[in-house]
């Protein structure tokens, strides 16, 4: 047999595991052996080199991280607390010191502010209005807490709203479809019996803080809410008249971040008050 014939027959490699001749052998990069298709994987030919390296890796993974324990504790301390932990901590607060002020309701905070508070001004305002309308109040139950007669029934409200739309003033840039028509009183320290009731319209898409600025601008009330140096006594607050069905209800303080369309509606009565919330 010639060398050429021998070279043509010398094709393929014997499997290191089963010694079978394979014309397309697979080479293992771990043990550097050649294997047939039936033993091409590391598990199938029981690769000893790979088994040793795998055991070492598993030992490193399963071993306790005693050397890095302090580092792990430090890393955990940097993470924010879980929500349920924060809730439990807040519920266990005793409410001493400044925490008491944050836990009080709006009415309690107003009552603690003394005679210069917004609540005291509103009470004084209602007392003056009630005094001037005592006779009318005794003969009609359709008067609101500020002494103004409120429309009864859907038809009466539609008529009242139509009249209010004709006389209300506001920012002319507000689209007609976005306008909310309201009444507004400016509550001050002055003992004025005939406090004027203003007719205004607001943009229902505004935040309440923007609506407050518009009310102050339309009524020529000095507004220093945006000044960083203004104290709480100098800032303006906007209140909405409480429902007439609730006896001795306190007007609702409107949060500046709330939206007009969720807090203020047509024919609502608002009160613009200057005064701090807390003593």
C-alpha positions in Angstrom: 0.0 0.0 0.0 1.4 3.3 -1.0 1.9 6.3 1.3 -0.9 8.1 -0.6 -3.3 5.3 0.0 -2.3 5.1 3.7 -2.9 8.9 4.1 -6.4 8.7 2.6 -7.3 6.0 5.1 -5.8 7.8 8.0 -8.9 10.0 8.6 -10.6 10.7 11.9 -9.6 10.3 15.5 -10.3 7.7 18.1 -12.5 8.8 21.0 -10.4 9.0 24.1 -13.4 7.7 26.2 -14.7 4.7 24.1 -11.9 4.5 21.5 -14.4 4.6 18.7 -13.1 6.1 15.4 -14.9 9.4 14.7 -14.4 11.4 11.5 -15.7 14.6 13.2 -14.2 14.5 16.7 -14.9 17.1 19.4 -11.9 18.6 21.3 -12.3 19.3 25.0 -10.6 22.6 26.1 -10.3 21.3 29.7 -8.7 17.9 29.4 -7.4 18.5 25.8 -8.8 15.2 24.6 -10.7 14.3 21.4 -14.1 12.6 21.7 -16.9 11.2 19.5 -20.3 12.7 19.2 -21.7 10.5 22.0 -19.1 11.8 24.5 -18.6 15.3 23.2 -19.8 17.1 26.4 -17.9 17.4 29.6 -20.5 15.4 31.5 -20.6 12.6 28.9 -16.9 11.9 28.9 -16.6 12.6 32.7 -14.0 15.3 32.2 -11.7 15.1 35.3 -10.1 18.5 34.8 -13.5 20.2 34.5 -14.9 18.4 37.6 -12.0 19.7 39.7 -12.5 23.3 38.6 -16.2 23.0 39.1 -15.7 21.7 42.7 -13.5 24.7 43.5 -16.0 27.2 42.1 -18.8 25.6 44.1 -16.7 25.7 47.2 -16.1 29.4 46.8 -19.8 30.1 46.2 -21.1 28.0 49.1 -18.5 29.1 51.6 -19.7 31.8 54.1 -18.5 35.3 53.3 -16.9 35.8 56.7 -14.1 38.0 55.4 -16.6 40.4 53.7 -19.3 40.3 56.4 -18.5 43.8 57.7 -18.6 45.1 54.2 -22.0 43.5 53.6 -23.3 45.1 56.8 -22.0 48.5 55.7 -23.6 48.1 52.3 -27.0 47.2 53.8 -26.8 50.3 56.0 -26.6 52.5 52.9 -29.8 51.1 51.5 -33.1 52.8 52.3 -35.4 51.1 54.8 -38.2 49.0 53.6 -41.7 50.6 53.5 -43.2 48.4 56.2 -40.3 49.2 58.6 -40.8 53.0 58.1 -44.5 52.6 58.7 -43.9 50.7 62.0 -41.4 53.4 63.1 -43.8 56.2 62.4 -46.6 54.4 64.3 -44.5 54.1 67.4 -43.6 57.8 67.6 -44.8 59.4 70.8 -45.4 62.7 69.1 -43.3 65.0 71.3 -41.9 68.3 70.5 -42.2 69.4 66.9 -43.8 66.1 65.9 -47.0 67.2 67.7 -47.5 70.0 65.2 -47.2 67.7 62.2 -49.7 65.2 63.7 -52.3 67.8 64.5 -55.3 68.5 62.1 -55.6 71.7 60.3 -58.3 72.9 62.7 -56.2 72.1 65.7 -53.2 74.0 64.3 -55.4 77.0 63.5 -56.9 77.1 67.0 -53.4 77.0 68.6 -52.4 80.0 66.5 -54.2 82.5 68.7 -56.0 85.7 67.8 -53.7 86.4 64.8 -54.4 83.0 63.2 -56.5 82.5 60.1 -59.2 80.7 62.0 -59.7 83.5 64.4 -60.1 86.0 61.5 -62.6 83.7 59.8 -64.6 83.4 63.1 -64.6 87.1 63.6 -65.6 87.6 60.0 -68.6 85.2 60.3 -69.7 86.9 63.5 -69.8 90.3 61.9 -71.7 88.9 58.9 -74.1 87.1 61.2 -74.8 90.2 63.2 -75.8 92.2 60.2 -78.1 89.5 58.9 -79.7 88.2 62.1 -83.2 89.1 61.0 -82.8 87.4 57.7 -81.2 84.3 59.2 -84.1 83.8 61.5 -86.6 83.8 58.6 -84.6 81.8 56.0 -82.6 78.6 56.2 -81.0 79.1 52.8 -78.3 81.4 53.9 -74.7 80.3 54.0 -72.4 80.8 57.0 -71.2 84.1 55.6 -74.7 85.6 55.4 -75.1 85.3 51.6 -78.2 83.7 50.3 -77.5 80.4 48.5 -79.6 79.2 45.5 -81.8 76.2 46.2 -82.4 73.5 43.6 -80.7 72.9 40.2 -82.8 75.5 38.4 -82.0 78.2 40.9 -78.3 77.3 40.7 -78.3 77.6 36.9 -79.8 81.0 37.1 -77.3 82.1 39.8 -74.4 80.8 37.7 -75.6 82.6 34.6 -75.7 85.9 36.6 -72.3 85.2 38.1 -70.8 84.5 34.6 -71.9 88.0 33.5 -70.3 89.8 36.4 -67.2 87.7 37.2 -63.7 89.0 36.5 -60.4 87.2 36.1 -57.5 86.5 33.7 -58.8 87.1 30.2 -56.3 84.5 28.9 -58.3 81.7 30.6 -60.3 79.8 28.0 -64.1 80.0 28.6 -64.4 76.2 28.8 -61.8 76.1 31.7 -63.4 78.8 33.8 -64.7 78.1 37.3 -67.0 80.9 38.7 -66.8 81.6 42.4 -67.5 84.2 45.1 -64.6 85.5 47.2 -64.2 87.5 50.4 -61.0 89.1 51.6 -60.9 88.5 55.3 -58.9 91.2 57.2 -58.5 92.4 60.8 -60.6 95.5 60.2 -64.0 95.5 61.8 -66.0 96.1 58.6 -69.6 95.1 58.6 -70.3 95.3 54.9 -67.5 93.2 53.6 -67.8 93.1 49.8 -68.4 89.8 48.0 -66.3 89.6 44.8 -67.3 87.7 41.7 -64.3 85.9 40.1 -63.4 83.1 37.7 -60.4 80.8 37.9 -58.8 78.3 35.6 -59.8 74.8 36.6 -56.4 73.5 35.3 -54.4 75.7 37.7 -52.9 74.6 41.0 -54.6 76.2 44.0 -51.4 78.2 44.6 -51.7 79.7 41.1 -55.4 80.4 41.8 -54.5 82.2 45.0 -52.1 84.4 43.2 -54.8 85.3 40.6 -57.3 86.1 43.3 -54.9 88.4 45.1 -54.0 90.1 41.8 -57.6 90.7 40.9 -58.5 92.0 44.3 -55.4 94.2 44.7 -54.2 92.3 47.8 -50.5 92.4 48.5 -49.1 88.9 48.0 -45.7 88.0 49.4 -46.1 84.2 49.3 -43.4 83.8 46.8 -40.9 85.8 48.8 -38.3 83.7 50.6 -38.1 86.2 53.5 -41.9 86.3 54.1 -43.0 85.0 57.5 -46.1 82.8 57.9 -48.0 85.8 59.4 -47.5 87.7 56.1 -48.5 84.9 53.8 -52.0 84.4 52.2 -54.1 81.3 52.6 -57.2 80.3 50.6 -60.2 78.6 52.2 -63.4 77.2 50.8 -66.7 77.5 52.6 -67.8 74.3 54.2 -71.1 72.6 53.3 -74.2 74.3 54.8 -75.4 70.9 55.9 -72.6 70.6 58.4 -73.2 72.6 61.6 -70.4 74.8 62.8 -68.1 73.5 60.1 -64.7 75.1 59.7 -63.9 76.4 56.2 -61.6 74.0 54.4 -58.0 75.0 53.9 -57.0 74.5 50.3 -53.5 73.1 49.8 -51.5 75.1 47.2 -50.4 71.9 45.4 -54.0 70.7 44.8 -55.7 71.3 41.5 -58.6 73.7 41.2 -60.8 71.2 39.4 -60.7 68.9 42.4 -61.1 71.5 45.1 -63.2 74.3 43.7 -66.5 74.3 41.8 -68.9 76.8 40.4 -70.7 79.0 42.9 -68.3 78.0 45.7 -67.4 80.8 48.2 -63.7 81.3 48.9 -62.0 83.3 51.6 -58.6 84.9 51.2 -57.0 85.2 54.6 -53.6 86.5 55.7 -52.2 84.7 58.8 -50.0 81.9 59.9 -51.2 78.3 60.5 -49.2 77.5 63.6 -48.0 79.7 66.6 
